[in-house]
Amino acid sequence: MINNNERLSNLTRLLREMKMSVMADHLSDIYTNQSNQNLSTLDILEKIITEESDTRSRNKKERYRKAANLSVINARLENLIYSSKRKLKPETIEQLSTNSYILSNNNVIIQGATGTGKSYIACALINHAIDNGYTGLFFRMTDLLSKLQQADYNNSLDRLLKKISRTDILVIDDFLLTNTTEQEQKYLMEVFEIRSREKSLILCSQMTSVEWHKKLGGGAIADAILDRAVSKSYKIFLEGESLRKIN
């Protein structure tokens, strides 16, 4: 007849085989700690299952955060700076913090001069969304276009577009700082088309929407991209001097 220590060893081994190492460690700690001797079976189950669940949730969020490739990893909505000069409205951020824009497939457009905190707000929104179980991807526009071009060259464009279509929030930073080629406009059209179906975009740009049209060639593709970008979007216009100078 096997003793309790052997039974505990077998249970922890089975838990590890089922990829439940946190439960295995916690069960062993609870059993060997004298202060836990009076715990009921339900208490023990609650402790080990809750710890396993919490650890998996934390690890999942960290994986999402790493995959998002944020330019400001620790950006947080609670650390945003509000001032009359900056024109950032707390009620807009409060509305976005509900993540309803993701559920309703709305976009967020953040415009303002360099250094006014556009990228920080975008990263803070992604971090907040990740904390609530969503996924995100952050690209500077030049990097996104480069990846699309390289994927097209390697016959893997469909795979990259599927990845872009699956993520809940796609940020394109430094949007349309420069003019685009006809091929780049086609790439952007593909991205905006797949995102417009059921996903959200966050666009950060120093340029106005009128300037976007010119930088997209001013034709039918420009019309189509802007229609998908601007319709159903929250707009944040930042003013004031560069936060880099202030800091």
N, C-alpha and C positions, 0 to 999 in steps of 0.2 A: 504494500500500500504506500503510495507516494505521500510525502509530508507537504505541509503548506508552502514551504520554501520552493519545493520542486513545482508545485502547482503555480506559484507566482512566476517562476522562471518560464514555465510553459506558456502562461498567459501573455507575459511580456514579449516572448518570442513570436507568438501568433500576431500580436498587435503590430510588431515591427514588420513582419511579413506582409501585413495588410497596409503598410505605409502609414501606420499610426504611432510613430515613434514618440510623440509628445504624450499621448495617452499612456504608453508603456512606461515612460520615465515617471510620469505623475503617479501612476498606480503603484509603482515600486516605492516612491517617496512616501505616499500615504500609508502604505502597509507597514513600512519600517519605522515610521515616526510614531512614538508612543502617544503623542497628544491627539492622534486621530483614531485611537482605538474605539471610541464611543460613537463614531460616525455610522449612520445607517447605510445600508446598501444603496439607497437612493441618493444619499449625500455624496457617497464615493463616486457613483456614476455621474452625478451632476458636475462634480469637480473635474474629473478627467475628460469628460466630453466637452465641457465648456472651454477648458484650456486648449484642447485639440482644435476646436472650432475657432477660437480667438487667434491662435497661432497661424492657422491656415489662412484666415482672413487678412492678417497682417502681412504674411508672406505674399499673398496674392496682390495686395495693394502695392507692395514694394516692386514686384515684377512689372506691374502695370506702369509704375512711376519710372522705372528704368527703361522700359520699352518706349515710353512717351518721348524720351530724348529732349527734355525741357532745357531751355537756355537758362532759366532761373529755377533751380531744383527746389529750393525752399520757399518759393513764393506762396503767400497765403492771403486770402481775402481779408482776414482780420488785421493784417498789417498794412492795408492800403492807406494812403495819405489823402485826406479830404481837405480841401481848402477852396475858398471863393475864387482864388486866382486859377486854380487848376481846373475848375468846372466839373470835377468828378462828382456825380450825384449818388449819395448813399442809397437812395430808393432804387436806383437802377441796379446797383450791385446786390441789394437785398432781393430784388426780383430774380436776378440771375442765380443767386445762391440757392434758390429752390430747385434748380436744374430743370425747370419746366420748359426752358428753351430747347433742351435736348429731346424731351418727350414729344414736343410739338414740332420738331424738325425745323427750328428757327436758327438763323445765323446771328453772329455778333460781329459788328464792324467797329474797330477801335482806330480812330484817326487822331493825329497830332504830330507836332514837330518832334525831331529826334531828341531822345532823352526824357520825354514826358511820361514814360512808364507804360507804354503800350504792351511790350513783351511781358512785363511783370504781371500785368492784369491778366493776360492770356494764360500765362503759366499758373497763376493763382486759381483761375477758373478750372483748368485741367486738374490741378491738385485736389481741389474741392470735389470735382466730379469723381475722381479716382477714389476718394474717401467714401463715396456713396455707391461704389461698385461699377462705375463706367470706365471706359478706356479712352485714351487720347494719343495723338501724334502731333509733334511739333516740328515744323520745317521752316527754314528761311526759304523764300521763293526760289532763289538761285540754286539752293541745294535740291529742292523738290524737282525743278526742271532738269537738273543734271542727272538725278536718279531716274527720272522718266525716260530721258534720252538714252542713258546707259542700258536700262531695261529693254527699251525698244531695240537697241542694237544687239542685245543678247537674246532676243526672242522671249523675254520674260515680262513683257509689259502687262499682259493680262494678269499675271500673278501679283505684280505690284499694285495694280489697280484694284484687285480684289482685297488686298490688305488695306488699302486706303478706304475702300468702301465699307469694310467691316468695323473699323474703329468708330467709336461714338462721337468723338470730337476731333476734327482736323484743324490745326492752326497753321495758317500761312503767314509768316512774319515778313516784314519788309516787302509787302505786296506791291508789285508794279512800281518799284523805284526807277526802273529803266524801261525803255521800249522793248517789245517782244517781237520775235520773228514769227513768220507764219506757222512754222512747225510748233513753236512754243505755244502759240495761241490754240492750236489743235490739242496739244497735251492738256492745257488748262481747261479747255472745253470738256474733255473726257472726265477730268477730275470733278468739275462743277456739275456735270450731268449726273454722275453716279452719287454725288453727295446730295443733290437736290431731291433725290427720290425718297430718302428716309433718314438722312443724317445731317448733323450740324457742322457749320464752318465758323471759325473765328479768323477774321482778316485784320491784320495790323498794318497800317500804312501811313506814311507821311503825306501821301497824295490825296487829293479830293476825288470824289467819284467821277466828276467831269474829266479830270486828268486820266483816270483809269481808261475811259473809253478811247482816248487818243493813243495811249500806250498799248492798247489791244488791237490797234490797226484801224479803229473807227468804222468797221464794217459790220456784217451780219453776225460774225462770231463774237465781236465785242458786245453787241446788243444781247446776244444769248447768254453770255457769261455774266454780264451785269444784271440781267433780269433774274438769274438764279442767285446771284450774290446779294442784291439789295432788297429784293422782295422778302417779306417776312423776316426782317432783321432788326435786332436791337442796335442802336447806334450810340457810341460813346465818343465825344469830341473833347480831347484834352488840350488845355491851354497852359500858359505859364512857361517859366524858364526851365531848362533841363534840370532834372533831379540829380544828375551826376554832378552838376556844379554846386547844388545845395548840399550834397553829401560830401 
